[in-house]
Amino acid sequence: MPAMIELASAQRQRLIALEKANHIRQARAELKRQIACGERDVADVLLEPPTEVRTMTVAELLGCQRSWGNVRTLKALQSVPVSER
């Protein structure tokens, strides 16, 4: 019987982790859409990052902007003394 309880607990923990990861993915996707549409500014997000995006890289945020690809993002990051992460 204790093995069944441990299994149920492990499954519950897994579901909770999946729900949390899904919430973070959705929040990041929404933020990326807002940045791409010009509704949010990357500078504002960097100054006051929502909890869900605190582990995103600066490069990932910059790349969300319209007309910003990898080359432009890397050039911008190389021009300032800021870590990509």
Residue frames relative to the residue before (quaternion, step in Angstrom):
aa qw qx qy qz dx dy dz
M 1.0000 0.0000 0.0000 0.0000 0.00 0.00 0.00
P 0.6431 0.5139 -0.3510 0.4462 3.66 0.90 -0.73
A 0.6077 0.5521 -0.3587 0.4440 3.61 1.07 -0.63
M 0.6313 0.5242 -0.3238 0.4710 3.59 1.06 -0.74
I 0.6458 0.5122 -0.3203 0.4670 3.57 1.00 -0.82
E 0.6485 0.5111 -0.3152 0.4678 3.59 0.98 -0.85
L 0.6417 0.5247 -0.3181 0.4602 3.57 1.01 -0.83
A 0.6602 0.4983 -0.3016 0.4741 3.57 0.94 -0.91
S 0.6469 0.5156 -0.3148 0.4655 3.57 1.00 -0.82
A 0.6503 0.5080 -0.3118 0.4709 3.58 0.97 -0.83
Q 0.6534 0.5024 -0.3167 0.4695 3.59 0.97 -0.79
R 0.6401 0.5177 -0.3208 0.4683 3.58 1.02 -0.80
Q 0.6459 0.5102 -0.3189 0.4699 3.58 0.97 -0.84
R 0.6380 0.5277 -0.3221 0.4590 3.57 1.00 -0.82
L 0.6609 0.5027 -0.3064 0.4655 3.59 0.94 -0.87
I 0.6357 0.5218 -0.3246 0.4672 3.57 1.01 -0.80
A 0.6566 0.5049 -0.3054 0.4697 3.59 0.97 -0.88
L 0.6486 0.5137 -0.3143 0.4655 3.60 1.00 -0.81
E 0.6449 0.5146 -0.3173 0.4676 3.57 1.00 -0.81
K 0.6482 0.5143 -0.3111 0.4674 3.57 0.99 -0.86
A 0.6620 0.5030 -0.3007 0.4673 3.59 0.92 -0.92
N 0.6472 0.5132 -0.3167 0.4662 3.59 0.99 -0.80
H 0.6281 0.5304 -0.3281 0.4653 3.58 1.00 -0.82
I 0.6641 0.4997 -0.3006 0.4678 3.59 0.93 -0.90
R 0.6440 0.5199 -0.3213 0.4601 3.60 0.95 -0.85
Q 0.6674 0.4972 -0.3024 0.4647 3.57 0.93 -0.87
A 0.6540 0.5088 -0.3165 0.4618 3.59 0.95 -0.83
R 0.6593 0.5003 -0.3078 0.4693 3.58 0.98 -0.83
A 0.6423 0.5193 -0.3232 0.4619 3.58 0.96 -0.83
E 0.6527 0.5060 -0.3114 0.4701 3.58 0.96 -0.83
L 0.6476 0.5077 -0.3182 0.4707 3.58 0.95 -0.82
K 0.6393 0.5196 -0.3252 0.4643 3.59 0.96 -0.83
R 0.6372 0.5145 -0.3253 0.4728 3.60 1.00 -0.79
Q 0.6605 0.5147 -0.3041 0.4543 3.58 0.94 -0.89
I 0.6497 0.4977 -0.3139 0.4813 3.58 1.00 -0.80
A 0.6606 0.5184 -0.3066 0.4482 3.59 0.91 -0.92
C 0.7126 0.4397 -0.2523 0.4850 3.59 1.02 -0.76
G 0.5137 -0.6612 0.4082 0.3637 3.58 1.24 -0.21
E 0.4374 0.7044 -0.4528 0.3277 3.58 1.25 0.20
R 0.7682 0.1790 -0.0984 0.6068 3.58 1.18 -0.63
D 0.3324 -0.7324 0.5650 0.1842 3.52 -1.15 0.68
V 0.5449 -0.6341 0.4381 0.3304 3.58 -0.95 0.89
A 0.6190 0.5574 -0.3479 0.4302 3.59 0.98 -0.80
D 0.6576 0.5038 -0.3098 0.4667 3.59 0.95 -0.83
V 0.6476 0.5137 -0.3144 0.4669 3.56 1.01 -0.83
L 0.6610 0.5041 -0.3082 0.4626 3.59 1.00 -0.79
L 0.6695 0.4973 -0.3016 0.4621 3.58 1.04 -0.73
E 0.7946 0.0655 -0.0128 0.6034 3.57 1.01 -0.80
P 0.0439 -0.8490 0.5265 0.0136 3.60 0.38 1.19
P 0.4644 -0.6368 0.5302 0.3126 3.57 -1.00 0.78
T 0.6714 -0.5221 0.3473 0.3950 3.58 -1.15 0.58
E 0.6823 0.5264 -0.2937 0.4136 3.58 0.89 -0.90
V 0.7612 0.3819 -0.2102 0.4801 3.61 1.08 -0.52
R 0.3960 0.7548 -0.4596 0.2494 3.59 1.20 0.08
T 0.7122 0.4220 -0.2658 0.4939 3.61 1.14 -0.38
M 0.4600 0.6562 -0.4634 0.3783 3.60 1.25 0.13
T 0.4668 -0.6605 0.5017 0.3067 3.56 -1.13 0.58
V 0.6099 -0.5367 0.4321 0.3915 3.54 -1.26 0.46
A 0.6206 0.5557 -0.3342 0.4410 3.57 1.03 -0.80
E 0.6469 0.5178 -0.3206 0.4589 3.58 0.97 -0.82
L 0.6616 0.4954 -0.3064 0.4722 3.58 0.99 -0.80
L 0.6612 0.5010 -0.3136 0.4621 3.57 0.91 -0.89
G 0.6612 0.5362 -0.2981 0.4318 3.57 0.99 -0.84
C 0.5729 0.6001 -0.3746 0.4139 3.59 1.22 -0.33
Q 0.5840 0.6105 -0.3694 0.3868 3.55 1.16 -0.55
R 0.5891 -0.5794 0.4359 0.3568 3.51 -1.17 0.63
S 0.8403 0.1430 -0.1618 0.4974 3.56 -0.98 0.98
W 0.5758 0.5454 -0.3992 0.4601 3.59 1.19 0.42
G 0.0562 -0.7918 0.6082 -0.0036 3.53 -0.55 1.20
N 0.7723 -0.3492 0.2537 0.4661 3.55 -1.29 -0.23
V 0.6624 0.5213 -0.3151 0.4361 3.58 0.90 -0.90
R 0.6855 0.4763 -0.2880 0.4694 3.57 0.82 -0.97
T 0.6343 0.5316 -0.3232 0.4590 3.57 1.00 -0.82
L 0.6872 0.4772 -0.2887 0.4655 3.60 0.85 -0.94
K 0.6255 0.5250 -0.3394 0.4668 3.61 1.02 -0.72
A 0.6510 0.5098 -0.3139 0.4667 3.57 0.95 -0.85
L 0.6833 0.4823 -0.2930 0.4634 3.58 0.91 -0.85
Q 0.6532 0.5105 -0.3172 0.4605 3.59 1.06 -0.68
S 0.6584 0.5323 -0.3088 0.4333 3.59 1.15 -0.53
V 0.7431 0.2990 -0.1987 0.5647 3.60 1.24 -0.19
P 0.4796 -0.6796 0.4674 0.2994 3.60 -1.08 0.62
V 0.3938 0.6882 -0.5026 0.3446 3.56 0.58 1.19
S 0.4473 -0.6709 0.5194 0.2831 3.54 -1.00 0.82
E 0.5578 -0.6045 0.4563 0.3395 3.55 -1.12 0.72
R 0.7129 0.4188 -0.2352 0.5110 3.56 1.05 -0.73
